[in-house]
Amino acid sequence: MEYRQISEDYSVSGQIQPEDVAAIKNAGFKSVICNRPDDEQPGQPSADTVKAAVEGAGLAFRYIPVISGQITAENVED
């Protein structure tokens, strides 16, 4: 899994897989925020599948799906 550090406490990556969660935890991350809507692309895991893996590893999970070019004020508040 590759990620890009944006600030000291915020990084971004492409779609993670449940099997990436151990490496995410070992890298020191405390939480995962999923911004990808379910069914965006075929073959990607659902948010619930990722959530189960993330929470199973003792990390926090937040699902805030956004569509590129259609971010709402509510998305920003979340």
N, C-alpha and C positions, 0 to 999 in steps of 0.2 A: 504494500500500500504506500503510495506516495502522497505527501501533503505539502502544502505551502504555508509557512508561518506568516500571518498578517501582522500580528502584534505579539507581545510577550505571552498573552493568555488567549490567543485566538488563532486558529489555523483552519484551512479549508482543504478539501480533497474532492476527488470524484466519488462516484458511488462506492460505498464500502460493502463488503460481503460479511456475513456472519463469521466466517473464518478469519477475518481481519481483526476482530475485536481483541484477541489476546495481544497482538502487536500494538494496538492502540493503547491498551492499558499499560503495557510495558514501556511505552514511550512517555508515560506520565499524564496522559489525558484523563480528565475527571468526568467528562460528559461528551455526548454526541448529539448534535442537532441535525435532524434530517429535513432538508428543504425540498427534496424531490417528491413530487406527487406520485402516488401509486399508479402503476400502469403507464408511466411516462414512456418507457421503452420496454419491449418484450424481453423477458429473461432476467430482469432486475428483481431482487428480493423486495417483498412488501415491507412497509414501515414496521408492521407488527413483527415480522420475522427478524428484522434488524433490532428492534426494541427488545425482543426476548433475549437475543445474544448479548446486547449491551447491558441490560439490567442483570442478566445472569452472571456477568463478570463484575458486578458491583458498581457499575458506572451509571450516571444519570442519562436519561434519554428524553429528548423533546422533539415532537413532530410539528413542524411549521411549513407545510407545503406551499410553495410559491411557483408561479408560472412566469418564465422570463418575459419581461415587457408588460406584465400584468400585476405587479406588486401593489398591494393595497395599503392604506393607512393601518388597517387591522393587522396585516402581516408585519409591519414595522413595529407596532405596539407589542406584538407577541415576542 
